[in-house]
């Protein structure tokens, strides 16, 4: 019985590890390409920074979401269209990676991280809103 429990536990841990998105699997989108796609209303934008940082400056049509520790963000993510690409940016790589993992697990296929984040966006002359 103990062997079965041990095998089950190991299998469960392996399945969890397989779900994690590796840094090499994260697709980046350049600020220039994002600007082009935004002009065509071809993407959804998520900002995973704090509410204060979002209020200080955010991209056009960006939606702010704070990722919770217990992953109960499903209700918010359900408002996104799965057939439309999603671009995520944040201050913390871990938050960005976590959001990408959640979306990919939920069936979103086109999920990108904004290369260089909002700082790079500003450097290329991208407009921010308050």
Backbone as XML, in Angstrom:
<?xml version="1.0"?>
<chain id="A" units="angstrom">
  <residue number="1" name="UNK">
    <atom name="N" x="0.825" y="-1.200" z="0.000"/>
    <atom name="CA" x="0.000" y="0.000" z="0.000"/>
    <atom name="C" x="0.869" y="1.264" z="0.000"/>
  </residue>
  <residue number="2" name="UNK">
    <atom name="N" x="1.953" y="1.235" z="0.798"/>
    <atom name="CA" x="2.846" y="2.391" z="0.854"/>
    <atom name="C" x="3.508" y="2.637" z="-0.496"/>
  </residue>
  <residue number="3" name="UNK">
    <atom name="N" x="3.841" y="1.538" z="-1.203"/>
    <atom name="CA" x="4.476" y="1.684" z="-2.520"/>
    <atom name="C" x="3.518" y="2.347" z="-3.509"/>
  </residue>
  <residue number="4" name="UNK">
    <atom name="N" x="2.253" y="1.954" z="-3.457"/>
    <atom name="CA" x="1.257" y="2.533" z="-4.351"/>
    <atom name="C" x="1.096" y="4.016" z="-4.068"/>
  </residue>
  <residue number="5" name="UNK">
    <atom name="N" x="1.044" y="4.362" z="-2.793"/>
    <atom name="CA" x="0.925" y="5.768" z="-2.403"/>
    <atom name="C" x="2.148" y="6.562" z="-2.858"/>
  </residue>
  <residue number="6" name="UNK">
    <atom name="N" x="3.330" y="5.975" z="-2.704"/>
    <atom name="CA" x="4.559" y="6.639" z="-3.125"/>
    <atom name="C" x="4.569" y="6.846" z="-4.643"/>
  </residue>
  <residue number="7" name="UNK">
    <atom name="N" x="4.196" y="5.812" z="-5.383"/>
    <atom name="CA" x="4.162" y="5.921" z="-6.849"/>
    <atom name="C" x="3.147" y="6.972" z="-7.278"/>
  </residue>
  <residue number="8" name="UNK">
    <atom name="N" x="1.987" y="6.984" z="-6.644"/>
    <atom name="CA" x="0.955" y="7.970" z="-6.956"/>
    <atom name="C" x="1.462" y="9.387" z="-6.687"/>
  </residue>
  <residue number="9" name="UNK">
    <atom name="N" x="2.122" y="9.580" z="-5.557"/>
    <atom name="CA" x="2.663" y="10.895" z="-5.202"/>
    <atom name="C" x="3.705" y="11.355" z="-6.211"/>
  </residue>
  <residue number="10" name="UNK">
    <atom name="N" x="4.593" y="10.467" z="-6.592"/>
    <atom name="CA" x="5.643" y="10.811" z="-7.564"/>
    <atom name="C" x="5.007" y="11.168" z="-8.915"/>
  </residue>
  <residue number="11" name="UNK">
    <atom name="N" x="4.022" y="10.374" z="-9.327"/>
    <atom name="CA" x="3.343" y="10.653" z="-10.603"/>
    <atom name="C" x="2.647" y="12.007" z="-10.572"/>
  </residue>
  <residue number="12" name="UNK">
    <atom name="N" x="2.015" y="12.312" z="-9.458"/>
    <atom name="CA" x="1.329" y="13.600" z="-9.311"/>
    <atom name="C" x="2.323" y="14.754" z="-9.381"/>
  </residue>
  <residue number="13" name="UNK">
    <atom name="N" x="3.454" y="14.606" z="-8.720"/>
    <atom name="CA" x="4.483" y="15.651" z="-8.757"/>
    <atom name="C" x="5.040" y="15.826" z="-10.170"/>
  </residue>
  <residue number="14" name="UNK">
    <atom name="N" x="5.213" y="14.741" z="-10.874"/>
    <atom name="CA" x="5.708" y="14.826" z="-12.256"/>
    <atom name="C" x="4.715" y="15.563" z="-13.150"/>
  </residue>
  <residue number="15" name="UNK">
    <atom name="N" x="3.425" y="15.276" z="-12.964"/>
    <atom name="CA" x="2.410" y="15.973" z="-13.760"/>
    <atom name="C" x="2.406" y="17.465" z="-13.470"/>
  </residue>
  <residue number="16" name="UNK">
    <atom name="N" x="2.547" y="17.858" z="-12.215"/>
    <atom name="CA" x="2.606" y="19.268" z="-11.847"/>
    <atom name="C" x="3.819" y="19.932" z="-12.484"/>
  </residue>
  <residue number="17" name="UNK">
    <atom name="N" x="4.956" y="19.256" z="-12.454"/>
    <atom name="CA" x="6.183" y="19.826" z="-13.016"/>
    <atom name="C" x="6.048" y="20.023" z="-14.524"/>
  </residue>
  <residue number="18" name="UNK">
    <atom name="N" x="5.339" y="19.127" z="-15.183"/>
    <atom name="CA" x="5.164" y="19.228" z="-16.630"/>
    <atom name="C" x="4.315" y="20.429" z="-17.015"/>
  </residue>
  <residue number="19" name="UNK">
    <atom name="N" x="3.453" y="20.900" z="-16.125"/>
    <atom name="CA" x="2.569" y="22.023" z="-16.434"/>
    <atom name="C" x="3.287" y="23.364" z="-16.388"/>
  </residue>
  <residue number="20" name="UNK">
    <atom name="N" x="4.367" y="23.454" z="-15.689"/>
    <atom name="CA" x="5.067" y="24.721" z="-15.527"/>
    <atom name="C" x="5.621" y="25.201" z="-16.857"/>
  </residue>
  <residue number="21" name="UNK">
    <atom name="N" x="5.520" y="26.467" z="-17.095"/>
    <atom name="CA" x="6.053" y="27.066" z="-18.312"/>
    <atom name="C" x="7.512" y="27.429" z="-18.063"/>
  </residue>
  <residue number="22" name="UNK">
    <atom name="N" x="8.381" y="26.913" z="-18.890"/>
    <atom name="CA" x="9.792" y="27.233" z="-18.776"/>
    <atom name="C" x="10.054" y="28.602" z="-19.399"/>
  </residue>
  <residue number="23" name="UNK">
    <atom name="N" x="11.064" y="29.268" z="-18.896"/>
    <atom name="CA" x="11.409" y="30.594" z="-19.412"/>
    <atom name="C" x="11.661" y="30.543" z="-20.919"/>
  </residue>
  <residue number="24" name="UNK">
    <atom name="N" x="12.250" y="29.443" z="-21.391"/>
    <atom name="CA" x="12.543" y="29.316" z="-22.820"/>
    <atom name="C" x="11.267" y="29.150" z="-23.649"/>
  </residue>
  <residue number="25" name="UNK">
    <atom name="N" x="10.142" y="28.779" z="-23.007"/>
    <atom name="CA" x="8.887" y="28.583" z="-23.716"/>
    <atom name="C" x="8.058" y="29.861" z="-23.799"/>
  </residue>
  <residue number="26" name="UNK">
    <atom name="N" x="8.451" y="30.885" z="-23.091"/>
    <atom name="CA" x="7.692" y="32.127" z="-23.084"/>
    <atom name="C" x="7.988" y="32.892" z="-24.367"/>
  </residue>
  <residue number="27" name="UNK">
    <atom name="N" x="6.935" y="33.165" z="-25.102"/>
    <atom name="CA" x="7.091" y="33.912" z="-26.345"/>
    <atom name="C" x="7.078" y="35.402" z="-26.034"/>
  </residue>
  <residue number="28" name="UNK">
    <atom name="N" x="8.038" y="36.101" z="-26.590"/>
    <atom name="CA" x="8.152" y="37.538" z="-26.387"/>
    <atom name="C" x="7.545" y="38.262" z="-27.583"/>
  </residue>
  <residue number="29" name="UNK">
    <atom name="N" x="7.053" y="39.469" z="-27.307"/>
    <atom name="CA" x="6.591" y="40.339" z="-28.383"/>
    <atom name="C" x="7.313" y="41.673" z="-28.193"/>
  </residue>
  <residue number="30" name="UNK">
    <atom name="N" x="7.858" y="42.194" z="-29.267"/>
    <atom name="CA" x="8.585" y="43.467" z="-29.179"/>
    <atom name="C" x="7.586" y="44.607" z="-29.020"/>
  </residue>
  <residue number="31" name="UNK">
    <atom name="N" x="8.019" y="45.697" z="-28.415"/>
    <atom name="CA" x="7.128" y="46.853" z="-28.300"/>
    <atom name="C" x="6.644" y="47.352" z="-29.666"/>
  </residue>
  <residue number="32" name="UNK">
    <atom name="N" x="7.513" y="47.273" z="-30.670"/>
    <atom name="CA" x="7.132" y="47.734" z="-32.010"/>
    <atom name="C" x="6.016" y="46.867" z="-32.604"/>
  </residue>
  <residue number="33" name="UNK">
    <atom name="N" x="6.150" y="45.541" z="-32.468"/>
    <atom name="CA" x="5.117" y="44.653" z="-32.990"/>
    <atom name="C" x="3.821" y="44.833" z="-32.204"/>
  </residue>
  <residue number="34" name="UNK">
    <atom name="N" x="3.958" y="45.023" z="-30.901"/>
    <atom name="CA" x="2.769" y="45.219" z="-30.074"/>
    <atom name="C" x="2.038" y="46.493" z="-30.473"/>
  </residue>
  <residue number="35" name="UNK">
    <atom name="N" x="2.781" y="47.554" z="-30.721"/>
    <atom name="CA" x="2.185" y="48.816" z="-31.149"/>
    <atom name="C" x="1.382" y="48.613" z="-32.436"/>
  </residue>
  <residue number="36" name="UNK">
    <atom name="N" x="1.969" y="47.868" z="-33.365"/>
    <atom name="CA" x="1.284" y="47.583" z="-34.625"/>
    <atom name="C" x="0.002" y="46.791" z="-34.385"/>
  </residue>
  <residue number="37" name="UNK">
    <atom name="N" x="0.076" y="45.773" z="-33.538"/>
    <atom name="CA" x="-1.102" y="44.930" z="-33.272"/>
    <atom name="C" x="-2.162" y="45.682" z="-32.469"/>
  </residue>
  <residue number="38" name="UNK">
    <atom name="N" x="-1.719" y="46.589" z="-31.603"/>
    <atom name="CA" x="-2.681" y="47.390" z="-30.844"/>
    <atom name="C" x="-3.467" y="48.302" z="-31.768"/>
  </residue>
  <residue number="39" name="UNK">
    <atom name="N" x="-2.806" y="48.816" z="-32.800"/>
    <atom name="CA" x="-3.494" y="49.711" z="-33.731"/>
    <atom name="C" x="-4.577" y="48.966" z="-34.517"/>
  </residue>
  <residue number="40" name="UNK">
    <atom name="N" x="-4.442" y="47.649" z="-34.606"/>
    <atom name="CA" x="-5.431" y="46.828" z="-35.306"/>
    <atom name="C" x="-6.435" y="46.207" z="-34.334"/>
  </residue>
  <residue number="41" name="UNK">
    <atom name="N" x="-6.333" y="46.560" z="-33.060"/>
    <atom name="CA" x="-7.188" y="45.997" z="-32.011"/>
    <atom name="C" x="-7.125" y="44.465" z="-32.043"/>
  </residue>
  <residue number="42" name="UNK">
    <atom name="N" x="-5.902" y="43.968" z="-32.181"/>
    <atom name="CA" x="-5.677" y="42.537" z="-32.383"/>
    <atom name="C" x="-5.205" y="41.818" z="-31.114"/>
  </residue>
  <residue number="43" name="UNK">
    <atom name="N" x="-5.101" y="42.515" z="-29.987"/>
    <atom name="CA" x="-4.581" y="41.874" z="-28.778"/>
    <atom name="C" x="-5.320" y="42.341" z="-27.529"/>
  </residue>
  <residue number="44" name="UNK">
    <atom name="N" x="-5.178" y="41.539" z="-26.481"/>
    <atom name="CA" x="-5.667" y="41.882" z="-25.148"/>
    <atom name="C" x="-4.415" y="42.116" z="-24.294"/>
  </residue>
  <residue number="45" name="UNK">
    <atom name="N" x="-4.451" y="43.109" z="-23.435"/>
    <atom name="CA" x="-3.268" y="43.478" z="-22.664"/>
    <atom name="C" x="-3.553" y="43.341" z="-21.173"/>
  </residue>
  <residue number="46" name="UNK">
    <atom name="N" x="-2.683" y="42.609" z="-20.478"/>
    <atom name="CA" x="-2.794" y="42.435" z="-19.032"/>
    <atom name="C" x="-1.570" y="43.013" z="-18.336"/>
  </residue>
  <residue number="47" name="UNK">
    <atom name="N" x="-1.813" y="43.785" z="-17.321"/>
    <atom name="CA" x="-0.765" y="44.374" z="-16.484"/>
    <atom name="C" x="-0.839" y="43.660" z="-15.136"/>
  </residue>
  <residue number="48" name="UNK">
    <atom name="N" x="0.223" y="42.953" z="-14.768"/>
    <atom name="CA" x="0.218" y="42.194" z="-13.511"/>
    <atom name="C" x="1.041" y="42.887" z="-12.424"/>
  </residue>
  <residue number="49" name="UNK">
    <atom name="N" x="1.139" y="44.206" z="-12.520"/>
    <atom name="CA" x="1.801" y="44.990" z="-11.476"/>
    <atom name="C" x="0.776" y="45.386" z="-10.415"/>
  </residue>
  <residue number="50" name="UNK">
    <atom name="N" x="1.245" y="46.073" z="-9.393"/>
    <atom name="CA" x="0.347" y="46.517" z="-8.328"/>
    <atom name="C" x="-0.625" y="47.575" z="-8.858"/>
  </residue>
  <residue number="51" name="UNK">
    <atom name="N" x="-1.712" y="47.772" z="-8.125"/>
    <atom name="CA" x="-2.716" y="48.772" z="-8.520"/>
    <atom name="C" x="-2.102" y="50.168" z="-8.563"/>
  </residue>
  <residue number="52" name="UNK">
    <atom name="N" x="-1.215" y="50.479" z="-7.642"/>
    <atom name="CA" x="-0.566" y="51.796" z="-7.625"/>
    <atom name="C" x="0.298" y="51.986" z="-8.871"/>
  </residue>
  <residue number="53" name="UNK">
    <atom name="N" x="1.093" y="50.970" z="-9.209"/>
    <atom name="CA" x="1.933" y="51.058" z="-10.405"/>
    <atom name="C" x="1.068" y="51.210" z="-11.653"/>
  </residue>
  <residue number="54" name="UNK">
    <atom name="N" x="-0.033" y="50.486" z="-11.690"/>
    <atom name="CA" x="-0.960" y="50.587" z="-12.817"/>
    <atom name="C" x="-1.529" y="51.994" z="-12.909"/>
  </residue>
  <residue number="55" name="UNK">
    <atom name="N" x="-1.933" y="52.561" z="-11.767"/>
    <atom name="CA" x="-2.489" y="53.924" z="-11.758"/>
    <atom name="C" x="-1.465" y="54.957" z="-12.189"/>
  </residue>
  <residue number="56" name="UNK">
    <atom name="N" x="-0.191" y="54.714" z="-11.869"/>
    <atom name="CA" x="0.874" y="55.657" z="-12.246"/>
    <atom name="C" x="1.112" y="55.672" z="-13.759"/>
  </residue>
  <residue number="57" name="UNK">
    <atom name="N" x="1.039" y="54.511" z="-14.385"/>
    <atom name="CA" x="1.249" y="54.424" z="-15.842"/>
    <atom name="C" x="0.892" y="53.025" z="-16.319"/>
  </residue>
  <residue number="58" name="UNK">
    <atom name="N" x="0.109" y="52.965" z="-17.397"/>
    <atom name="CA" x="-0.218" y="51.672" z="-17.993"/>
    <atom name="C" x="-0.467" y="51.860" z="-19.487"/>
  </residue>
  <residue number="59" name="UNK">
    <atom name="N" x="-0.458" y="50.746" z="-20.196"/>
    <atom name="CA" x="-0.683" y="50.774" z="-21.631"/>
    <atom name="C" x="-2.172" y="50.910" z="-21.943"/>
  </residue>
  <residue number="60" name="UNK">
    <atom name="N" x="-2.455" y="51.411" z="-23.129"/>
    <atom name="CA" x="-3.814" y="51.596" z="-23.608"/>
    <atom name="C" x="-4.583" y="50.281" z="-23.536"/>
  </residue>
  <residue number="61" name="UNK">
    <atom name="N" x="-5.782" y="50.339" z="-22.988"/>
    <atom name="CA" x="-6.683" y="49.187" z="-22.845"/>
    <atom name="C" x="-6.132" y="48.070" z="-21.965"/>
  </residue>
  <residue number="62" name="UNK">
    <atom name="N" x="-5.072" y="48.328" z="-21.228"/>
    <atom name="CA" x="-4.543" y="47.290" z="-20.331"/>
    <atom name="C" x="-5.511" y="47.079" z="-19.180"/>
  </residue>
  <residue number="63" name="UNK">
    <atom name="N" x="-5.629" y="45.831" z="-18.773"/>
    <atom name="CA" x="-6.442" y="45.486" z="-17.613"/>
    <atom name="C" x="-5.481" y="45.063" z="-16.510"/>
  </residue>
  <residue number="64" name="UNK">
    <atom name="N" x="-5.707" y="45.596" z="-15.336"/>
    <atom name="CA" x="-4.838" y="45.296" z="-14.199"/>
    <atom name="C" x="-5.402" y="44.116" z="-13.422"/>
  </residue>
  <residue number="65" name="UNK">
    <atom name="N" x="-4.544" y="43.147" z="-13.176"/>
    <atom name="CA" x="-4.950" y="42.013" z="-12.351"/>
    <atom name="C" x="-3.820" y="41.675" z="-11.393"/>
  </residue>
  <residue number="66" name="UNK">
    <atom name="N" x="-4.184" y="41.557" z="-10.135"/>
    <atom name="CA" x="-3.227" y="41.130" z="-9.122"/>
    <atom name="C" x="-3.355" y="39.627" z="-8.987"/>
  </residue>
  <residue number="67" name="UNK">
    <atom name="N" x="-2.271" y="38.919" z="-9.192"/>
    <atom name="CA" x="-2.317" y="37.469" z="-9.097"/>
    <atom name="C" x="-2.373" y="37.060" z="-7.635"/>
  </residue>
  <residue number="68" name="UNK">
    <atom name="N" x="-3.340" y="36.243" z="-7.311"/>
    <atom name="CA" x="-3.489" y="35.810" z="-5.926"/>
    <atom name="C" x="-2.635" y="34.580" z="-5.660"/>
  </residue>
  <residue number="69" name="UNK">
    <atom name="N" x="-2.323" y="34.389" z="-4.403"/>
    <atom name="CA" x="-1.504" y="33.251" z="-3.991"/>
    <atom name="C" x="-2.200" y="31.924" z="-4.262"/>
  </residue>
  <residue number="70" name="UNK">
    <atom name="N" x="-3.525" y="31.900" z="-4.174"/>
    <atom name="CA" x="-4.248" y="30.638" z="-4.316"/>
    <atom name="C" x="-4.823" y="30.430" z="-5.717"/>
  </residue>
  <residue number="71" name="UNK">
    <atom name="N" x="-4.328" y="31.191" z="-6.691"/>
    <atom name="CA" x="-4.716" y="31.027" z="-8.099"/>
    <atom name="C" x="-6.215" y="31.119" z="-8.340"/>
  </residue>
  <residue number="72" name="UNK">
    <atom name="N" x="-6.911" y="31.985" z="-7.625"/>
    <atom name="CA" x="-8.347" y="32.123" z="-7.860"/>
    <atom name="C" x="-8.645" y="33.238" z="-8.862"/>
  </residue>
  <residue number="73" name="UNK">
    <atom name="N" x="-7.781" y="33.355" z="-9.855"/>
    <atom name="CA" x="-7.935" y="34.386" z="-10.886"/>
    <atom name="C" x="-8.812" y="33.919" z="-12.038"/>
  </residue>
  <residue number="74" name="UNK">
    <atom name="N" x="-9.306" y="32.698" z="-11.968"/>
    <atom name="CA" x="-10.082" y="32.117" z="-13.056"/>
    <atom name="C" x="-11.267" y="32.952" z="-13.479"/>
  </residue>
  <residue number="75" name="UNK">
    <atom name="N" x="-11.980" y="33.535" z="-12.534"/>
    <atom name="CA" x="-13.147" y="34.334" z="-12.880"/>
    <atom name="C" x="-12.760" y="35.522" z="-13.736"/>
  </residue>
  <residue number="76" name="UNK">
    <atom name="N" x="-11.630" y="36.144" z="-13.437"/>
    <atom name="CA" x="-11.186" y="37.270" z="-14.252"/>
    <atom name="C" x="-10.749" y="36.790" z="-15.635"/>
  </residue>
  <residue number="77" name="UNK">
    <atom name="N" x="-9.947" y="35.740" z="-15.659"/>
    <atom name="CA" x="-9.439" y="35.252" z="-16.932"/>
    <atom name="C" x="-10.567" y="34.751" z="-17.832"/>
  </residue>
  <residue number="78" name="UNK">
    <atom name="N" x="-11.689" y="34.365" z="-17.233"/>
    <atom name="CA" x="-12.841" y="33.922" z="-18.031"/>
    <atom name="C" x="-13.431" y="35.057" z="-18.863"/>
  </residue>
  <residue number="79" name="UNK">
    <atom name="N" x="-13.103" y="36.304" z="-18.535"/>
    <atom name="CA" x="-13.618" y="37.441" z="-19.302"/>
    <atom name="C" x="-12.789" y="37.701" z="-20.560"/>
  </residue>
  <residue number="80" name="UNK">
    <atom name="N" x="-11.671" y="37.008" z="-20.708"/>
    <atom name="CA" x="-10.810" y="37.189" z="-21.880"/>
    <atom name="C" x="-11.235" y="36.244" z="-22.998"/>
  </residue>
  <residue number="81" name="UNK">
    <atom name="N" x="-11.059" y="36.702" z="-24.224"/>
    <atom name="CA" x="-11.375" y="35.878" z="-25.393"/>
    <atom name="C" x="-10.195" y="34.942" z="-25.679"/>
  </residue>
  <residue number="82" name="UNK">
    <atom name="N" x="-10.461" y="33.654" z="-25.698"/>
    <atom name="CA" x="-9.391" y="32.676" z="-25.937"/>
    <atom name="C" x="-8.882" y="32.696" z="-27.365"/>
  </residue>
  <residue number="83" name="UNK">
    <atom name="N" x="-9.673" y="33.262" z="-28.282"/>
    <atom name="CA" x="-9.267" y="33.286" z="-29.682"/>
    <atom name="C" x="-8.512" y="34.561" z="-30.061"/>
  </residue>
  <residue number="84" name="UNK">
    <atom name="N" x="-8.194" y="35.373" z="-29.064"/>
    <atom name="CA" x="-7.481" y="36.621" z="-29.308"/>
    <atom name="C" x="-6.182" y="36.611" z="-28.489"/>
  </residue>
  <residue number="85" name="UNK">
    <atom name="N" x="-5.050" y="36.973" z="-29.102"/>
    <atom name="CA" x="-3.781" y="36.948" z="-28.379"/>
    <atom name="C" x="-3.803" y="37.818" z="-27.116"/>
  </residue>
  <residue number="86" name="UNK">
    <atom name="N" x="-3.007" y="37.396" z="-26.130"/>
    <atom name="CA" x="-2.883" y="38.130" z="-24.871"/>
    <atom name="C" x="-1.422" y="38.507" z="-24.678"/>
  </residue>
  <residue number="87" name="UNK">
    <atom name="N" x="-1.182" y="39.773" z="-24.340"/>
    <atom name="CA" x="0.166" y="40.233" z="-24.015"/>
    <atom name="C" x="0.165" y="40.620" z="-22.544"/>
  </residue>
  <residue number="88" name="UNK">
    <atom name="N" x="1.168" y="40.121" z="-21.823"/>
    <atom name="CA" x="1.270" y="40.369" z="-20.389"/>
    <atom name="C" x="2.555" y="41.126" z="-20.115"/>
  </residue>
  <residue number="89" name="UNK">
    <atom name="N" x="2.467" y="42.093" z="-19.214"/>
    <atom name="CA" x="3.677" y="42.750" z="-18.742"/>
    <atom name="C" x="3.548" y="42.987" z="-17.246"/>
  </residue>
  <residue number="90" name="UNK">
    <atom name="N" x="4.689" y="43.042" z="-16.595"/>
    <atom name="CA" x="4.704" y="43.269" z="-15.159"/>
    <atom name="C" x="6.079" y="43.699" z="-14.718"/>
  </residue>
  <residue number="91" name="UNK">
    <atom name="N" x="6.208" y="43.976" z="-13.459"/>
    <atom name="CA" x="7.494" y="44.387" z="-12.907"/>
    <atom name="C" x="8.317" y="43.171" z="-12.512"/>
  </residue>
  <residue number="92" name="UNK">
    <atom name="N" x="7.626" y="42.124" z="-12.141"/>
    <atom name="CA" x="8.248" y="40.928" z="-11.607"/>
    <atom name="C" x="8.103" y="39.789" z="-12.614"/>
  </residue>
  <residue number="93" name="UNK">
    <atom name="N" x="9.213" y="39.204" z="-13.036"/>
    <atom name="CA" x="9.193" y="38.108" z="-14.014"/>
    <atom name="C" x="8.353" y="36.933" z="-13.523"/>
  </residue>
  <residue number="94" name="UNK">
    <atom name="N" x="8.388" y="36.678" z="-12.228"/>
    <atom name="CA" x="7.632" y="35.547" z="-11.677"/>
    <atom name="C" x="6.128" y="35.755" z="-11.843"/>
  </residue>
  <residue number="95" name="UNK">
    <atom name="N" x="5.643" y="36.977" z="-11.616"/>
    <atom name="CA" x="4.220" y="37.249" z="-11.808"/>
    <atom name="C" x="3.824" y="37.091" z="-13.268"/>
  </residue>
  <residue number="96" name="UNK">
    <atom name="N" x="4.668" y="37.577" z="-14.153"/>
    <atom name="CA" x="4.392" y="37.451" z="-15.580"/>
    <atom name="C" x="4.346" y="35.980" z="-15.969"/>
  </residue>
  <residue number="97" name="UNK">
    <atom name="N" x="5.329" y="35.227" z="-15.513"/>
    <atom name="CA" x="5.398" y="33.793" z="-15.809"/>
    <atom name="C" x="4.182" y="33.065" z="-15.242"/>
  </residue>
  <residue number="98" name="UNK">
    <atom name="N" x="3.780" y="33.415" z="-14.027"/>
    <atom name="CA" x="2.620" y="32.776" z="-13.391"/>
    <atom name="C" x="1.346" y="33.042" z="-14.197"/>
  </residue>
  <residue number="99" name="UNK">
    <atom name="N" x="1.164" y="34.280" z="-14.643"/>
    <atom name="CA" x="-0.010" y="34.620" z="-15.445"/>
    <atom name="C" x="-0.012" y="33.840" z="-16.758"/>
  </residue>
  <residue number="100" name="UNK">
    <atom name="N" x="1.145" y="33.722" z="-17.388"/>
    <atom name="CA" x="1.255" y="32.960" z="-18.635"/>
    <atom name="C" x="0.897" y="31.504" z="-18.391"/>
  </residue>
  <residue number="101" name="UNK">
    <atom name="N" x="1.396" y="30.925" z="-17.300"/>
    <atom name="CA" x="1.085" y="29.536" z="-16.960"/>
    <atom name="C" x="-0.421" y="29.336" z="-16.796"/>
  </residue>
  <residue number="102" name="UNK">
    <atom name="N" x="-1.058" y="30.240" z="-16.059"/>
    <atom name="CA" x="-2.495" y="30.121" z="-15.809"/>
    <atom name="C" x="-3.272" y="30.167" z="-17.120"/>
  </residue>
  <residue number="103" name="UNK">
    <atom name="N" x="-2.922" y="31.117" z="-17.978"/>
    <atom name="CA" x="-3.637" y="31.247" z="-19.253"/>
    <atom name="C" x="-3.412" y="30.034" z="-20.159"/>
  </residue>
  <residue number="104" name="UNK">
    <atom name="N" x="-2.182" y="29.564" z="-20.234"/>
    <atom name="CA" x="-1.890" y="28.402" z="-21.087"/>
    <atom name="C" x="-2.618" y="27.159" z="-20.571"/>
  </residue>
  <residue number="105" name="UNK">
    <atom name="N" x="-2.643" y="26.983" z="-19.248"/>
    <atom name="CA" x="-3.364" y="25.847" z="-18.671"/>
    <atom name="C" x="-4.857" y="25.942" z="-18.964"/>
  </residue>
  <residue number="106" name="UNK">
    <atom name="N" x="-5.346" y="27.162" z="-19.116"/>
    <atom name="CA" x="-6.768" y="27.379" z="-19.365"/>
    <atom name="C" x="-7.123" y="27.326" z="-20.853"/>
  </residue>
  <residue number="107" name="UNK">
    <atom name="N" x="-6.141" y="27.035" z="-21.705"/>
    <atom name="CA" x="-6.430" y="26.851" z="-23.120"/>
    <atom name="C" x="-6.098" y="28.017" z="-24.034"/>
  </residue>
  <residue number="108" name="UNK">
    <atom name="N" x="-5.508" y="29.077" z="-23.499"/>
    <atom name="CA" x="-5.077" y="30.189" z="-24.354"/>
    <atom name="C" x="-3.817" y="29.751" z="-25.100"/>
  </residue>
  <residue number="109" name="UNK">
    <atom name="N" x="-3.819" y="29.941" z="-26.409"/>
    <atom name="CA" x="-2.671" y="29.487" z="-27.196"/>
    <atom name="C" x="-1.683" y="30.598" z="-27.491"/>
  </residue>
  <residue number="110" name="UNK">
    <atom name="N" x="-2.189" y="31.800" z="-27.736"/>
    <atom name="CA" x="-1.298" y="32.920" z="-28.056"/>
    <atom name="C" x="-1.163" y="33.833" z="-26.848"/>
  </residue>
  <residue number="111" name="UNK">
    <atom name="N" x="-0.111" y="33.580" z="-26.071"/>
    <atom name="CA" x="0.159" y="34.386" z="-24.882"/>
    <atom name="C" x="1.605" y="34.856" z="-24.982"/>
  </residue>
  <residue number="112" name="UNK">
    <atom name="N" x="1.798" y="36.161" z="-24.870"/>
    <atom name="CA" x="3.126" y="36.743" z="-25.035"/>
    <atom name="C" x="3.503" y="37.591" z="-23.820"/>
  </residue>
  <residue number="113" name="UNK">
    <atom name="N" x="4.791" y="37.750" z="-23.642"/>
    <atom name="CA" x="5.304" y="38.692" z="-22.657"/>
    <atom name="C" x="5.865" y="39.884" z="-23.423"/>
  </residue>
  <residue number="114" name="UNK">
    <atom name="N" x="5.546" y="41.081" z="-22.954"/>
    <atom name="CA" x="6.078" y="42.288" z="-23.588"/>
    <atom name="C" x="7.572" y="42.376" z="-23.296"/>
  </residue>
  <residue number="115" name="UNK">
    <atom name="N" x="8.359" y="42.340" z="-24.344"/>
    <atom name="CA" x="9.812" y="42.371" z="-24.216"/>
    <atom name="C" x="10.269" y="43.673" z="-23.546"/>
  </residue>
  <residue number="116" name="UNK">
    <atom name="N" x="10.926" y="43.549" z="-22.416"/>
    <atom name="CA" x="11.428" y="44.724" z="-21.699"/>
    <atom name="C" x="10.381" y="45.414" z="-20.837"/>
  </residue>
  <residue number="117" name="UNK">
    <atom name="N" x="9.159" y="44.907" z="-20.853"/>
    <atom name="CA" x="8.103" y="45.464" z="-20.012"/>
    <atom name="C" x="7.727" y="46.888" z="-20.381"/>
  </residue>
  <residue number="118" name="UNK">
    <atom name="N" x="7.053" y="47.542" z="-19.461"/>
    <atom name="CA" x="6.568" y="48.904" z="-19.711"/>
    <atom name="C" x="7.733" y="49.887" z="-19.855"/>
  </residue>
  <residue number="119" name="UNK">
    <atom name="N" x="8.854" y="49.580" z="-19.199"/>
    <atom name="CA" x="10.020" y="50.469" z="-19.309"/>
    <atom name="C" x="10.516" y="50.543" z="-20.745"/>
  </residue>
  <residue number="120" name="UNK">
    <atom name="N" x="10.595" y="49.389" z="-21.409"/>
    <atom name="CA" x="11.038" y="49.353" z="-22.803"/>
    <atom name="C" x="9.996" y="50.021" z="-23.708"/>
  </residue>
  <residue number="121" name="UNK">
    <atom name="N" x="8.731" y="49.828" z="-23.373"/>
    <atom name="CA" x="7.636" y="50.459" z="-24.111"/>
    <atom name="C" x="7.808" y="51.982" z="-24.105"/>
  </residue>
  <residue number="122" name="UNK">
    <atom name="N" x="8.096" y="52.519" z="-22.933"/>
    <atom name="CA" x="8.287" y="53.967" z="-22.797"/>
    <atom name="C" x="9.520" y="54.420" z="-23.578"/>
  </residue>
  <residue number="123" name="UNK">
    <atom name="N" x="10.594" y="53.621" z="-23.537"/>
    <atom name="CA" x="11.834" y="53.970" z="-24.241"/>
    <atom name="C" x="11.636" y="54.112" z="-25.750"/>
  </residue>
  <residue number="124" name="UNK">
    <atom name="N" x="10.746" y="53.316" z="-26.333"/>
    <atom name="CA" x="10.529" y="53.418" z="-27.786"/>
    <atom name="C" x="9.500" y="54.498" z="-28.123"/>
  </residue>
  <residue number="125" name="UNK">
    <atom name="N" x="9.037" y="55.195" z="-27.102"/>
    <atom name="CA" x="8.069" y="56.278" z="-27.324"/>
    <atom name="C" x="6.627" y="55.837" z="-27.249"/>
  </residue>
  <residue number="126" name="UNK">
    <atom name="N" x="6.405" y="54.635" z="-26.703"/>
    <atom name="CA" x="5.033" y="54.143" z="-26.543"/>
    <atom name="C" x="4.281" y="55.003" z="-25.519"/>
  </residue>
  <residue number="127" name="UNK">
    <atom name="N" x="3.019" y="55.228" z="-25.791"/>
    <atom name="CA" x="2.201" y="56.077" z="-24.953"/>
    <atom name="C" x="1.725" y="55.307" z="-23.720"/>
  </residue>
  <residue number="128" name="UNK">
    <atom name="N" x="1.717" y="55.973" z="-22.569"/>
    <atom name="CA" x="1.162" y="55.383" z="-21.354"/>
    <atom name="C" x="0.031" y="56.267" z="-20.844"/>
  </residue>
  <residue number="129" name="UNK">
    <atom name="N" x="-0.838" y="55.663" z="-20.083"/>
    <atom name="CA" x="-2.019" y="56.365" z="-19.567"/>
    <atom name="C" x="-2.036" y="56.288" z="-18.057"/>
  </residue>
  <residue number="130" name="UNK">
    <atom name="N" x="-2.706" y="57.259" z="-17.461"/>
    <atom name="CA" x="-2.824" y="57.316" z="-15.993"/>
    <atom name="C" x="-4.264" y="57.278" z="-15.591"/>
  </residue>
</chain>
